[in-house]
Amino acid sequence: LKTSFVHARRAVESVPDADLDKSVKFFGTDKTERQMLILILNHAHEHLGQSIAYARVNGVAPPWSEGAPPAPEKKPAAK
């Protein structure tokens, strides 16, 4: 998975800004390079949502959604 994200990142970073509006074929339809990059982003986001749902069904919450850890209890001041 990490290798896939590294590959995707390198591919995205290699697209020159001047080519973002260049037309490409995607499943028989015309898209721009920009639309393809947005599609990659959206696709990764969908997989993230699926992974979160699967984890929660199995009793695992993503660390960022568990909230801050509880504050330590304060001990009464010594007299």
C-alpha positions as CSV (number, residue, x, y, z in Angstrom):
1,L,0.0,0.0,0.0
2,K,2.8,2.4,0.9
3,T,4.5,1.6,-2.4
4,S,1.3,2.4,-4.3
5,F,0.9,5.8,-2.6
6,V,4.6,6.6,-3.3
7,H,4.0,5.7,-7.0
8,A,0.8,7.7,-7.2
9,R,2.5,10.7,-5.6
10,R,5.4,10.6,-8.0
11,A,3.1,10.4,-10.9
12,V,1.1,13.4,-9.7
13,E,4.2,15.4,-9.0
14,S,5.5,14.7,-12.5
15,V,2.6,16.3,-14.3
16,P,3.6,19.8,-15.4
17,D,1.2,22.6,-14.6
18,A,1.1,23.4,-18.4
19,D,-0.4,19.9,-19.0
20,L,-3.3,20.1,-16.5
21,D,-5.8,21.0,-19.2
22,K,-4.4,18.5,-21.7
23,S,-7.1,16.0,-22.9
24,V,-6.7,12.3,-22.2
25,K,-9.0,9.3,-22.9
26,F,-10.4,7.5,-19.9
27,F,-12.7,4.5,-20.5
28,G,-13.6,6.0,-23.8
29,T,-14.4,9.5,-22.5
30,D,-12.4,12.7,-22.8
31,K,-11.0,14.0,-19.5
32,T,-8.3,16.5,-18.6
33,E,-5.2,15.7,-16.7
34,R,-6.6,17.8,-13.9
35,Q,-9.8,15.8,-13.8
36,M,-7.7,12.6,-13.6
37,L,-5.8,13.9,-10.6
38,I,-9.0,14.8,-8.9
39,L,-10.3,11.3,-9.7
40,I,-7.2,9.8,-8.0
41,L,-7.8,12.0,-4.9
42,N,-11.5,11.1,-4.8
43,H,-10.7,7.4,-5.2
44,A,-8.2,7.4,-2.4
45,H,-10.7,9.2,-0.2
46,E,-13.4,6.6,-0.9
47,H,-11.0,3.8,0.2
48,L,-10.1,5.7,3.3
49,G,-13.9,5.9,4.2
50,Q,-14.3,2.2,3.5
51,S,-11.3,1.3,5.7
52,I,-12.6,3.5,8.6
53,A,-16.1,1.8,8.3
54,Y,-14.5,-1.7,8.2
55,A,-12.3,-0.9,11.2
56,R,-15.2,0.5,13.3
57,V,-17.4,-2.5,12.5
58,N,-14.5,-4.6,14.0
59,G,-14.3,-2.4,17.1
60,V,-11.3,-0.2,16.0
61,A,-11.6,3.5,15.9
62,P,-9.1,5.6,14.0
63,P,-6.7,7.4,16.4
64,W,-7.7,10.9,15.2
65,S,-11.4,10.2,16.0
66,E,-11.0,9.0,19.5
67,G,-10.6,12.5,20.9
68,A,-7.9,13.8,23.2
69,P,-6.7,11.5,26.0
70,P,-8.2,12.2,29.4
71,A,-6.4,14.7,31.5
72,P,-4.5,13.2,34.4
73,E,-6.2,13.3,37.8
74,K,-5.1,16.2,40.0
75,K,-3.9,15.1,43.4
76,P,-4.9,17.3,46.3
77,A,-2.2,19.7,47.4
78,A,-0.2,18.6,50.4
79,K,-0.7,20.6,53.5
